[in-house]
Amino acid sequence: MLQCSQCEFFVRGPGNQVGFRCDPFSTIKESECLIKWQLIKAGELAHHMVRMVQAYEATVKMYERLAPLQEKMFRHMEREIDDYDEAEQWKYGSLEEGEEEDEEEDHDENDRPGFSV
């Protein structure tokens, strides 16, 4: 069996890191090479998964830190909208007043002399 360190596709990088330039579809020399290649890829995938989980946890921590600020912003925006609605209320009046005005107009039209329906 050929040792990986003796293979032409073996690369030792800085910090004594091991690297492989093997292509499982064309450059595999022995059946054991494919098994080693699969183990290496599984290890890389596990490392990527760990990094993704760490990134997710960091995002959740940031959201937890922003939550109180977000709540304050929502309350402030609600107050601003309520103040705006209150300030604009004179234009439209309340709904109850509007309904009363409509009923009064209906009565006035029917009460006029010479008006028949």
Residue pairs with C-beta under 8 A, 6 or more apart in sequence:
1 30
1 32
2 29
2 30
2 33
4 10
4 18
4 20
4 33
4 36
5 12
7 22
7 29
7 33
9 20
9 21
9 22
9 27
10 18
10 19
10 20
10 21
11 18
11 19
11 20
11 21
12 18
12 19
13 19
20 36
20 37
20 40
21 27
22 28
22 33
22 37
24 34
24 37
24 38
28 34
28 37
92 98
109 115
110 117
